[in-house]
Amino acid sequence: MGASSYRSSYQSYLTRQGVDTDKMNVMLIVNTAEGLQKYMKRANMQTVFNKLSPLTLGGPVKTVAQANGSFYRLPPFVSDNTHTYMKDEIYGKDPGRGEKIDLFSRLFTTSELTHIIWFTDEEITPYLNPIASMNAPHLFWNFISIKGYPLRCTEKTPKNVTLTHAPKISSLATSVLYRKIFNKFTQYVNKTDLPMSGRVRAMRTEDRSESQQVVKGSKTPVGQNNLKIGIGWKTGEGECLTAAMLLKEGRLPDAESIAFFGNKSTIGMTHVDGRELPTEDMEQYTVNLPAIGEAGLDKILFTLVMPGGSPEELYIRVMTYDNRELLRYEVDMNECAGNTALELGTLYAYKEEWRFNAIGNGYNAGMEKIGANYGIPDLTTTYSFTPAVLEEIVLDGRTFEYHMQDLFTKLGYEVEVPTSDPYAPDYGVDLIAIKGGVRRAVQLKCFSNVVPVRAVQEVYAGAKMYDCDSYMVVATSYFSRAALQMAEQLGVEVWDKTQLDKTEERLRSRIGVSPDSELKLKLTKLDSEDEVDIDLSAFLVNEYDVCAGEEDFIFYNQPDHPSECVRLINDNVWEKLLILDLAKLPAHCTRIVIVGSLDTYKQRVELTIDNERDLYHTFEYMPSAVCDTLVLGQFRKIDGEWAFTTSETFFAGGLEEACRAYGLEVG
């Protein structure tokens, strides 16, 4: 995804949130301590700033350097310098060259909403009192860990302060980053009554003129077939989580008849995260009552998990698809003090109609007790109903989808999204990944539990709707045995948590390289007293992952490319040198794939990359027990910048198989 795509995506995101960029300010603060600078440079922090380029849509962004407890103005972050800002203004630069400012008293002179994004790695506790003393709820402070570890804070943070972290900076440097950041920002804006004029919140138009306020125990006909169920709360501590259960004669048919954060959809019902929508609801469910009835189900139970304690306020409401509120039930929280789970209400079939029953009963044993009451006592061993799943799986309803869009893009795919409407059906296809003319339907499962066979069946059936030729299911957990058997039978590729982690780690194992200097790659054998013959080869491939001709294959019998972009030097059998000049790479080539070959198994080799900038990167490899030829890595553009990424691809058939894989005929 290029810079323009990120900017349009971000603008679309703000529009969906109802945020007007003309009514908000943004400020960046960067801790420029020497140790952090070294880490940022090594981890290519510039890629994070590349993704933040959409911030400049509203004009120049104020930027501040933090150094030794003081703060200094830096040149603003603007559209023209987003891709070089770290190099031009941070790395090796004296922050004292700018004007010294008092961050907490004289800097903010506006009552407009201001989003402060602060990159640091220090303890946040000392800043809480100065922020609180400002009495400025229109200033939203978003502290982000540079190294990816949770930031230290020993006190409870106020509502306008949030701490954000991701496993590694390279993980931050994706589309997930700004959605993580701005999801928290828009949550704050949309869920807080800010004492200021010019609210940026723009609620979706909702008609409440005929809404009926119901009481505990009431049973009210809904008179509609397609509904939205909204659940909202206000809590001072912790987080809550909802779940909706489909029942038949008072029992759960199986664990798959539940919709919540960890299982987004089930028969006739889909979970939607209200945190990402301009609405008062924290979570919503779309419900198709005829589909549920045809499946032989007669009741939907809506529940709430609240391990951190009861929220201050809580409601459940029933709406039509066009946002006309039919009824609302305000739960009396005085009756639920000390509870960790609640039954909020049910939609149930009565004769020829559906009714809503307001319940409001609490349990001290959490979701485990509710599951047992409805026939599945081990429900909590199948699913994780702790609010930690909100951070583990998704920070908003689409974060995993955004993450996978970015991941597939980095893997060389063009990515399409079947629909951007959270209420529209996607027929089991969340993404379409296109490469080499092949369209692949992808279903994403943000599960903390085992993925059922239904996921495989859905993507296989839904692929036909989008003219896809292959199928894939990607999950954050593992697949059931039935799902794996069905996938093998239907030819559906599955990525479980292990495969996904390996793929992400391979992409994280990358280094930025400059096309302005020659690259020297040296392949050397390690820890072997025997003479081990090693070979280094390069395939210059196009957008279809094949070589356009034999001249795009560099090996021992053809050591030079006609363009002089790649040269192979064969000095001795146990060491090979490849010299690359990316500036001379032909226009039809999009990647350079580096392949290593040995004449024996289980011999460790080392690949060293010298970019002539005093940057040396070393990777160690060991061929598998069944092959001696492997892809060491590849040079390609990622987000507009050249980088080297490692690989785990092996060729059991040696270099000949590698040639065939990249479109070359072997005589």
C-alpha positions as MATLAB code, in Angstrom:
seq = 'MGASSYRSSYQSYLTRQGVDTDKMNVMLIVNTAEGLQKYMKRANMQTVFNKLSPLTLGGPVKTVAQANGSFYRLPPFVSDNTHTYMKDEIYGKDPGRGEKIDLFSRLFTTSELTHIIWFTDEEITPYLNPIASMNAPHLFWNFISIKGYPLRCTEKTPKNVTLTHAPKISSLATSVLYRKIFNKFTQYVNKTDLPMSGRVRAMRTEDRSESQQVVKGSKTPVGQNNLKIGIGWKTGEGECLTAAMLLKEGRLPDAESIAFFGNKSTIGMTHVDGRELPTEDMEQYTVNLPAIGEAGLDKILFTLVMPGGSPEELYIRVMTYDNRELLRYEVDMNECAGNTALELGTLYAYKEEWRFNAIGNGYNAGMEKIGANYGIPDLTTTYSFTPAVLEEIVLDGRTFEYHMQDLFTKLGYEVEVPTSDPYAPDYGVDLIAIKGGVRRAVQLKCFSNVVPVRAVQEVYAGAKMYDCDSYMVVATSYFSRAALQMAEQLGVEVWDKTQLDKTEERLRSRIGVSPDSELKLKLTKLDSEDEVDIDLSAFLVNEYDVCAGEEDFIFYNQPDHPSECVRLINDNVWEKLLILDLAKLPAHCTRIVIVGSLDTYKQRVELTIDNERDLYHTFEYMPSAVCDTLVLGQFRKIDGEWAFTTSETFFAGGLEEACRAYGLEVG';
ca = [
       0.000    0.000    0.000;
       1.592    3.260   -1.133;
       1.587    6.652    0.566;
      -1.382    7.869   -1.481;
      -3.326    4.744   -0.513;
      -2.605    5.339    3.169;
      -3.711    8.961    2.866;
      -6.982    8.068    1.154;
      -7.534    5.208    3.601;
      -6.945    7.522    6.555;
      -9.255   10.180    5.126;
     -11.928    7.539    4.641;
     -11.358    6.383    8.223;
     -11.801    9.923    9.609;
     -14.898   10.417    7.499;
     -16.381    7.195    8.848;
     -15.596    8.356   12.371;
     -17.217   11.715   11.710;
     -13.998   13.606   12.473;
     -13.477   16.932   10.708;
      -9.747   17.601   10.238;
     -10.406   21.335   10.218;
     -11.531   21.104   13.841;
      -8.571   19.199   15.231;
      -4.833   19.621   15.738;
      -2.103   17.006   15.851;
       1.305   17.153   17.546;
       4.221   14.702   17.417;
       6.715   14.386   20.283;
       9.828   12.215   19.874;
      12.200   11.206   22.667;
      15.620   11.764   21.063;
      17.793   10.116   23.726;
      20.994    8.738   22.171;
      20.196    5.130   23.034;
      16.710    5.408   21.575;
      18.063    7.056   18.429;
      20.326    4.078   17.818;
      17.398    1.714   18.282;
      15.111    3.774   16.049;
      17.741    3.899   13.317;
      18.459    0.193   13.508;
      14.749   -0.686   13.519;
      14.002    1.795   10.705;
      11.701    4.089   12.657;
      11.340    6.150    9.487;
       8.829    3.599    8.213;
       6.591    4.526   11.141;
       6.696    8.168   10.079;
       5.959    7.122    6.500;
       2.665    5.652    7.682;
       1.900    8.813    9.640;
       2.042   10.940    6.486;
      -1.798   11.143    6.384;
      -1.571   13.376    9.471;
      -0.479   16.187    7.165;
      -3.872   16.189    5.419;
      -4.970   18.885    7.866;
      -1.835   20.971    7.314;
       1.641   21.121    8.943;
       1.976   19.027   12.098;
       3.774   20.554   15.088;
       6.750   18.422   16.104;
       8.693   18.521   19.372;
      11.960   16.847   20.407;
      12.341   15.576   23.963;
      15.898   15.592   25.313;
      17.136   15.329   28.927;
      13.828   16.419   30.388;
      13.467   19.454   28.109;
      11.400   20.048   25.001;
      12.400   21.830   21.785;
      10.450   22.851   18.699;
      11.427   21.088   15.481;
      10.507   21.971   11.896;
       6.911   20.907   11.224;
       6.029   17.512    9.806;
       4.621   18.241    6.327;
       3.732   16.208    3.249;
       7.050   17.033    1.548;
       9.298   15.697    4.333;
       7.386   12.694    5.707;
       9.698   10.118    4.090;
      12.951   11.762    5.236;
      11.949   13.371    8.526;
      13.904   11.083   10.874;
      17.088   11.455    8.830;
      16.707   15.197    8.309;
      15.513   16.260   11.768;
      16.155   13.501   14.359;
      19.113   11.211   13.706;
      22.355   12.789   14.907;
      20.797   16.235   15.166;
      21.060   18.516   18.201;
      17.507   19.028   19.489;
      18.715   22.188   21.258;
      18.926   23.947   17.910;
      15.194   24.595   18.196;
      13.310   26.875   20.544;
      13.030   25.503   24.079;
       9.407   25.365   25.207;
       7.379   24.669   28.319;
       5.325   21.727   27.117;
       2.672   21.760   29.833;
       1.890   25.456   30.293;
       2.642   27.754   27.369;
       2.543   25.459   24.373;
      -1.216   24.960   24.157;
      -3.157   28.139   23.582;
      -6.131   26.699   21.712;
      -9.389   25.162   22.837;
      -9.519   23.001   19.718;
      -9.251   19.258   20.046;
      -5.558   18.287   19.932;
      -4.150   14.784   19.513;
      -0.634   14.497   20.981;
       1.307   11.434   19.746;
       4.347   10.950   21.964;
       7.035    8.369   21.025;
       9.087    7.453   24.071;
      10.343    4.557   26.182;
      10.391    6.061   29.675;
       8.017    5.802   32.612;
       4.856    7.826   32.073;
       3.875    8.323   35.719;
       5.728   11.688   36.203;
       3.715   13.260   33.388;
       0.267   12.430   34.793;
       0.150   15.272   37.353;
       1.215   18.001   34.893;
      -1.379   16.735   32.409;
      -4.108   16.634   35.076;
      -3.198   20.135   36.321;
      -3.781   21.529   32.830;
      -7.501   20.688   33.178;
      -7.674   20.321   29.419;
      -9.859   17.369   28.356;
      -9.607   18.570   24.730;
      -5.936   17.456   24.752;
      -5.646   13.720   24.107;
      -2.225   12.270   25.024;
      -1.239    9.074   23.220;
       2.057    7.660   24.518;
       3.602    5.081   22.162;
       6.410    2.715   23.101;
       9.361    3.003   20.707;
      10.749   -0.429   21.564;
       7.335   -2.080   21.636;
       7.310   -3.017   25.326;
       4.396   -1.907   27.534;
       5.158    1.541   28.908;
       5.658    1.775   32.654;
       2.979    3.609   34.620;
       2.294    3.037   38.312;
      -0.843    5.175   38.567;
      -4.241    5.116   36.959;
      -4.238    7.190   33.772;
      -6.948    9.823   33.202;
      -9.391    9.350   30.353;
      -7.440   11.651   28.025;
      -4.216    9.630   28.388;
      -3.636    6.279   26.704;
      -0.612    3.988   26.346;
      -0.033    2.182   23.046;
       2.479   -0.495   22.203;
       3.038   -3.226   19.627;
       5.452   -6.184   19.687;
       8.119   -4.445   17.583;
       8.633   -1.187   15.735;
       8.421   -3.043   12.449;
       4.992   -4.201   13.529;
       4.079   -0.614   14.333;
       5.185    0.420   10.845;
       2.059   -0.854    9.172;
      -1.434    0.360    8.508;
      -2.299   -1.136   11.910;
      -0.324    1.622   13.628;
      -2.368    4.658   12.807;
      -5.586    2.708   13.186;
      -4.491    1.669   16.666;
      -3.611    5.258   17.479;
      -6.701    6.863   15.992;
      -9.102    4.214   17.174;
      -8.232    5.196   20.741;
      -8.502    8.846   19.796;
     -11.941    8.495   18.236;
     -13.110    6.299   21.112;
     -12.250    9.148   23.457;
     -13.933   11.754   21.279;
     -17.086    9.753   20.634;
     -17.547    8.457   24.169;
     -16.676   11.610   26.150;
     -18.702   14.777   26.676;
     -15.993   17.304   25.946;
     -16.603   20.775   27.467;
     -15.729   22.602   24.276;
     -17.333   24.123   21.227;
     -16.976   22.649   17.776;
     -17.288   18.998   18.765;
     -15.724   16.830   16.086;
     -18.045   13.988   16.924;
     -20.727   13.484   14.298;
     -23.176   10.836   15.408;
     -24.887    8.730   12.806;
     -28.381   10.076   12.327;
     -30.679    8.101   14.598;
     -34.413    8.493   15.072;
     -35.402    8.073   18.729;
     -38.732    9.878   18.511;
     -40.769    6.690   18.970;
     -38.354    4.756   21.185;
     -39.936    2.911   24.099;
     -38.244    2.771   27.513;
     -38.751   -0.727   28.944;
     -38.226   -2.082   32.458;
     -36.811   -5.281   33.902;
     -39.066   -8.262   33.226;
     -40.976   -6.628   30.381;
     -41.668   -8.535   27.163;
     -42.114   -6.279   24.142;
     -42.888   -7.237   20.501;
     -40.262   -5.844   18.095;
     -42.292   -6.079   14.882;
     -39.222   -6.248   12.602;
     -37.266   -9.033   10.919;
     -33.870   -7.331   10.530;
     -32.519   -5.574   13.596;
     -29.492   -4.002   15.198;
     -28.852   -4.584   18.876;
     -26.732   -1.883   20.510;
     -25.045   -2.291   23.902;
     -23.258    0.599   25.618;
     -21.729    1.419   28.977;
     -19.571    3.867   30.864;
     -16.891    2.449   33.109;
     -14.189    4.031   35.207;
     -11.938    0.966   35.315;
     -11.280   -2.013   33.111;
     -13.195   -3.003   30.016;
     -16.327   -5.001   29.279;
     -17.113   -7.548   26.598;
     -20.436   -8.697   25.164;
     -21.513  -12.036   23.708;
     -24.725  -13.107   21.969;
     -25.863  -16.747   22.127;
     -28.306  -18.570   19.838;
     -30.492  -20.965   21.849;
     -32.783  -23.830   20.951;
     -35.301  -24.799   23.605;
     -33.195  -23.015   26.215;
     -29.896  -24.695   25.308;
     -26.823  -23.777   23.294;
     -26.629  -26.250   20.364;
     -22.830  -25.904   20.239;
     -19.997  -23.464   20.946;
     -20.215  -22.110   17.398;
     -23.656  -20.611   18.085;
     -22.066  -17.581   19.748;
     -21.082  -14.212   18.281;
     -18.591  -11.904   20.015;
     -15.125  -10.417   19.481;
     -13.558  -13.854   19.134;
     -16.216  -15.252   16.770;
     -17.543  -12.405   14.669;
     -20.496  -14.168   13.087;
     -22.815  -17.111   13.462;
     -26.160  -18.119   11.924;
     -28.095  -14.943   11.097;
     -26.028  -12.712   13.380;
     -22.845  -10.633   13.120;
     -20.868   -8.798   15.801;
     -19.798   -5.205   14.971;
     -17.438   -3.185   17.138;
     -19.187    0.075   17.957;
     -15.880    1.541   19.129;
     -14.985    2.178   15.500;
     -18.334    3.729   14.560;
     -19.754    7.207   15.313;
     -22.375    5.844   17.690;
     -22.921    5.731   21.431;
     -22.881    1.917   21.385;
     -19.733    0.134   22.438;
     -20.736   -3.045   20.596;
     -23.505   -3.915   18.143;
     -25.075   -7.010   16.615;
     -26.892   -7.245   13.301;
     -29.652   -9.831   13.512;
     -31.617  -11.586   10.757;
     -34.526  -13.137   12.640;
     -35.993  -15.181    9.710;
     -32.610  -16.857    9.109;
     -32.334  -17.717   12.791;
     -35.868  -19.083   12.869;
     -35.321  -21.208    9.759;
     -32.320  -22.800   11.498;
     -34.652  -24.046   14.239;
     -33.398  -21.554   16.836;
     -35.899  -19.703   19.017;
     -33.961  -17.340   21.278;
     -30.962  -14.970   21.291;
     -29.398  -14.219   24.680;
     -27.292  -11.048   25.035;
     -24.707  -11.103   27.819;
     -21.964   -8.881   29.250;
     -18.651   -9.891   30.852;
     -17.220   -7.349   33.315;
     -14.288   -8.823   35.277;
     -13.080   -5.349   36.287;
     -16.315   -4.608   38.091;
     -19.721   -3.223   37.195;
     -19.849   -0.246   34.826;
     -21.353    3.013   36.027;
     -24.073    2.956   33.370;
     -25.309    0.172   31.083;
     -28.035   -0.163   28.462;
     -29.186   -2.438   25.658;
     -31.362   -1.153   22.829;
     -33.125   -2.543   19.761;
     -32.983   -0.642   16.435;
     -34.030   -1.125   12.857;
     -31.430   -1.374   10.095;
     -32.001    2.296    9.214;
     -31.132    3.378   12.796;
     -34.639    3.897   14.131;
     -34.573    3.045   17.835;
     -37.481    0.807   18.858;
     -36.825    0.272   22.557;
     -34.170    0.797   25.233;
     -33.517   -0.958   28.541;
     -31.401    0.879   31.133;
     -29.952   -1.732   33.508;
     -30.079   -0.846   37.206;
     -26.414   -1.237   38.188;
     -27.228   -0.996   41.909;
     -28.691   -4.498   41.609;
     -25.557   -5.817   39.903;
     -22.841   -4.630   42.252;
     -20.098   -7.246   42.575;
     -21.236   -9.254   39.555;
     -18.756  -10.301   36.854;
     -21.287  -11.255   34.159;
     -24.819  -10.227   33.232;
     -27.713  -11.523   31.192;
     -28.988   -8.308   29.614;
     -31.959   -9.537   27.650;
     -33.251  -11.916   25.003;
     -34.983  -11.812   21.646;
     -37.304  -14.805   21.608;
     -39.907  -16.299   19.270;
     -43.478  -16.300   20.576;
     -46.108  -17.782   18.291;
     -45.747  -15.791   15.048;
     -43.682  -12.891   16.381;
     -40.386  -12.037   18.073;
     -40.263  -10.251   21.419;
     -37.582   -8.629   23.563;
     -37.365   -9.663   27.219;
     -35.443   -7.284   29.530;
     -33.582   -9.444   32.084;
     -30.714   -7.712   33.936;
     -29.663  -10.728   36.061;
     -26.068  -10.961   37.312;
     -23.601  -13.765   38.090;
     -20.490  -13.793   40.235;
     -18.978  -16.742   38.358;
     -18.649  -14.959   35.020;
     -19.310  -16.493   31.613;
     -18.492  -19.972   32.898;
     -21.726  -19.942   34.909;
     -23.788  -18.659   31.980;
     -22.348  -21.346   29.700;
     -23.167  -24.051   32.238;
     -26.730  -22.758   32.615;
     -27.288  -23.189   28.889;
     -25.709  -26.589   28.377;
     -21.975  -25.976   27.737;
     -20.110  -25.992   31.065;
     -16.682  -25.904   29.382;
     -17.514  -22.832   27.264;
     -14.653  -20.790   28.722;
     -12.144  -23.457   27.695;
     -13.303  -23.092   24.078;
     -13.367  -19.287   24.029;
     -11.556  -16.546   25.870;
     -14.135  -14.107   27.245;
     -11.669  -11.884   29.062;
     -11.462   -8.274   27.817;
      -7.769   -8.883   27.143;
      -9.028  -10.400   23.911;
      -9.842   -6.853   22.774;
      -6.117   -6.028   22.761;
      -4.962   -9.498   21.740;
      -7.298   -9.899   18.799;
      -8.409   -6.465   17.692;
      -8.292   -2.929   19.012;
     -11.171   -2.069   16.718;
     -13.472   -4.261   14.702;
     -11.252   -4.223   11.627;
      -7.692   -4.093   12.905;
      -6.863   -7.689   11.990;
      -8.259   -7.113    8.510;
      -6.114   -3.971    8.142;
      -3.094   -5.896    9.403;
      -3.616   -8.676    6.862;
      -4.110   -6.161    4.051;
      -0.714   -4.762    4.929;
       0.837   -8.218    5.279;
      -0.400   -9.435    1.885;
       0.757   -6.190    0.274;
       4.249   -6.772    1.648;
       4.124  -10.308    0.284;
       3.625   -8.866   -3.190;
      -0.153   -9.170   -3.531;
      -2.628   -6.597   -4.748;
      -5.408   -6.538   -2.174;
      -9.104   -5.830   -2.704;
     -11.765   -5.520   -0.003;
     -15.163   -6.956   -1.079;
     -17.086   -4.369    0.970;
     -16.264   -1.547    3.371;
     -19.758   -1.576    4.893;
     -19.660   -3.474    8.219;
     -23.334   -4.344    7.798;
     -23.141   -5.650    4.217;
     -22.719   -9.408    3.624;
     -19.272  -10.520    2.443;
     -20.245  -14.142    1.662;
     -17.387  -15.456    3.786;
     -14.669  -13.509    1.934;
     -12.889  -10.751    3.875;
     -10.086  -10.008    1.400;
      -9.166  -10.810   -2.186;
      -5.409  -11.240   -2.709;
      -4.275  -11.003   -6.347;
      -0.884  -12.095   -7.645;
       0.233  -13.230  -11.077;
      -3.318  -12.971  -12.378;
      -4.647  -15.399   -9.730;
      -7.448  -14.146   -7.459;
      -7.433  -15.684   -3.992;
     -10.420  -15.446   -1.648;
      -9.312  -15.012    1.967;
     -11.387  -15.402    5.105;
      -9.896  -13.994    8.327;
     -10.640  -15.508   11.719;
      -9.642  -13.463   14.772;
     -10.167  -16.381   17.107;
      -8.723  -17.198   20.478;
     -10.315  -20.629   20.103;
     -10.262  -23.468   17.561;
     -11.468  -22.496   14.068;
     -14.440  -24.643   13.035;
     -15.055  -26.371    9.705;
     -17.622  -23.711    8.775;
     -14.855  -21.180    8.009;
     -13.426  -23.446    5.294;
     -16.855  -24.104    3.790;
     -17.768  -20.401    3.731;
     -14.676  -19.172    1.892;
     -14.919  -22.032   -0.611;
     -18.532  -21.158   -1.404;
     -18.069  -17.381   -1.285;
     -15.093  -17.358   -3.657;
     -17.418  -17.862   -6.626;
     -19.113  -14.549   -5.862;
     -15.845  -12.714   -6.549;
     -14.465  -14.799   -9.444;
     -11.645  -16.175   -7.294;
      -9.537  -19.138   -8.365;
      -8.124  -20.206   -4.993;
      -9.075  -20.060   -1.345;
      -7.431  -19.384    2.007;
      -8.376  -19.069    5.676;
      -6.027  -17.160    7.996;
      -6.527  -17.483   11.747;
      -4.945  -16.158   14.919;
      -5.429  -19.567   16.555;
      -5.570  -23.176   15.290;
      -7.960  -25.236   13.157;
     -10.135  -28.121   14.259;
      -9.374  -31.563   12.844;
     -12.576  -31.429   10.808;
     -11.586  -28.040    9.370;
      -8.160  -29.356    8.327;
      -9.694  -32.426    6.702;
     -12.223  -30.312    4.819;
      -9.505  -27.863    3.722;
      -7.441  -30.693    2.281;
     -10.484  -32.104    0.497;
     -11.506  -28.739   -1.041;
      -7.999  -27.432   -1.722;
      -8.318  -24.529    0.720;
      -4.996  -23.231    2.067;
      -5.000  -22.597    5.824;
      -2.666  -20.427    7.894;
      -2.893  -21.048   11.613;
      -1.204  -19.054   14.363;
       2.151  -20.792   13.809;
       2.209  -20.140   10.057;
       1.069  -16.559   10.543;
       3.766  -15.928   13.150;
       6.424  -17.381   10.839;
       5.315  -15.206    7.951;
       5.284  -12.063   10.081;
       8.660  -12.897   11.580;
      10.089  -13.366    8.096;
       8.867   -9.912    7.128;
      10.155   -8.428   10.367;
      13.575   -9.959    9.614;
      14.328   -7.264    7.104;
      16.754   -4.423    6.691;
      16.425   -1.171    4.825;
      18.950   -0.672    2.028;
      19.868    2.326   -0.069;
      19.812    2.232   -3.904;
      22.428    5.004   -3.883;
      25.260    2.651   -2.903;
      26.409   -0.734   -4.146;
      25.342   -3.756   -2.131;
      27.825   -6.526   -1.444;
      26.451   -9.935   -0.474;
      28.915  -12.505    0.783;
      27.877  -16.121    1.355;
      30.258  -18.092    3.569;
      30.142  -21.597    5.074;
      30.354  -21.868    8.873;
      31.629  -24.408   11.401;
      32.857  -27.042    8.990;
      36.391  -28.275    8.519;
      35.412  -30.015    5.290;
      35.484  -28.201    1.979;
      31.878  -27.376    1.284;
      31.110  -26.109   -2.198;
      28.544  -23.303   -2.028;
      26.906  -21.323   -4.820;
      25.080  -18.018   -4.851;
      22.470  -17.220   -7.518;
      20.044  -14.390   -8.233;
      16.695  -14.395  -10.016;
      15.452  -11.017  -11.279;
      11.687  -11.507  -11.376;
       8.806   -9.367  -12.613;
       5.405   -8.640  -11.081;
       4.297  -12.202  -11.949;
       7.196  -13.702   -9.951;
       8.960  -15.086  -13.027;
      12.081  -14.151  -14.958;
      11.368  -12.381  -18.264;
      14.281  -14.212  -19.900;
      17.380  -16.303  -19.252;
      19.496  -13.148  -18.866;
      17.572  -12.461  -15.609;
      19.129  -15.541  -14.010;
      22.594  -14.902  -12.524;
      24.635  -17.982  -11.564;
      28.143  -19.459  -11.893;
      27.903  -19.913  -15.696;
      26.330  -16.463  -16.231;
      27.847  -14.174  -13.604;
      26.845  -10.760  -15.040;
      23.525   -9.183  -15.934;
      23.480   -7.109  -19.161;
      22.329   -4.046  -17.183;
      25.272   -4.440  -14.742;
      22.813   -4.360  -11.870;
      24.057   -7.765  -10.610;
      27.561   -9.259  -10.754;
      28.690  -12.590   -9.295;
      32.299  -13.107   -8.232;
      33.452  -16.722   -7.803;
      36.741  -16.465   -5.914;
      36.673  -19.815   -4.106;
      34.390  -22.746   -3.424;
      33.501  -21.908    0.189;
      32.757  -18.209   -0.286;
      30.802  -16.322   -2.938;
      30.324  -12.582   -3.515;
      27.365  -10.905   -5.251;
      27.430   -7.179   -6.043;
      24.139   -5.358   -6.688;
      23.414   -1.878   -7.999;
      19.695   -1.326   -7.476;
      19.779    1.957   -9.382;
      20.494   -0.015  -12.579;
      17.733   -2.583  -12.085;
      15.664   -2.918  -15.312;
      12.149   -1.500  -15.153;
      10.498   -4.900  -15.708;
      12.146   -6.356  -12.572;
      10.355   -5.859   -9.257;
      12.395   -8.197   -7.026;
      15.790   -9.830   -6.815;
      15.556  -13.289   -5.232;
      18.813  -14.549   -3.692;
      19.271  -18.349   -3.705;
      22.020  -20.344   -1.985;
      23.092  -23.912   -2.821;
      25.405  -26.346   -1.003;
      26.825  -29.687   -2.045;
      25.925  -31.263    1.298;
      23.113  -31.145    3.849;
      23.097  -29.647    7.353;
      25.920  -27.173    6.797;
      25.343  -23.741    8.293;
      26.055  -20.775    6.053;
      26.231  -17.058    6.725;
      25.019  -14.275    4.459;
      26.555  -10.851    5.101;
      25.168   -7.684    3.502;
      27.373   -4.594    3.265;
      25.589   -1.452    2.100;
      28.725    0.747    2.221;
      27.202    2.843    4.983;
      28.990    1.119    7.851;
      25.955   -1.138    8.088;
      26.654   -4.850    8.166;
      23.829   -7.340    8.521;
      24.406  -11.041    9.027;
      21.914  -13.875    8.665;
      22.620  -17.536    9.413;
      20.921  -20.342    7.514;
      20.883  -24.126    7.589;
      19.324  -26.091    4.713;
      16.767  -28.682    5.741;
      17.530  -32.380    6.023;
      15.892  -33.046    2.659;
      17.298  -30.298    0.445;
      20.374  -28.199   -0.114;
      18.956  -25.215   -2.027;
      17.081  -22.399   -0.324;
      15.933  -18.825   -0.853;
      18.127  -16.743    1.429;
      15.986  -13.658    0.949;
      14.912  -11.069   -1.536;
      15.410   -7.411   -2.350;
      12.187   -5.557   -3.062;
      10.443   -2.289   -2.428;
       8.318   -2.192    0.708;
       6.235    0.953    1.166;
       8.277    2.665   -1.528;
      11.684    1.861    0.001;
      14.173   -0.895   -0.849;
      14.600   -3.583    1.767;
      15.971   -7.109    2.155;
      13.660   -9.699    3.718;
      14.590  -13.215    4.767;
      12.758  -16.322    3.577;
      12.047  -19.952    4.495;
      11.551  -21.339    0.968;
      13.400  -24.559    0.091;
      13.802  -26.395   -3.208;
      14.113  -30.151   -2.743;
      14.937  -30.463   -6.456;
      17.930  -28.156   -6.200;
      18.681  -25.226   -8.470;
      16.785  -26.849  -11.354;
      13.568  -26.746   -9.367;
      14.267  -23.120   -8.447;
      14.632  -22.279  -12.143;
      11.308  -23.864  -12.953;
       9.680  -22.037  -10.048;
      10.774  -18.722  -11.548;
       9.616  -19.520  -15.075;
      12.839  -20.767  -16.698;
      13.056  -23.893  -18.818;
      15.676  -26.393  -17.743;
      17.379  -28.299  -20.579;
];
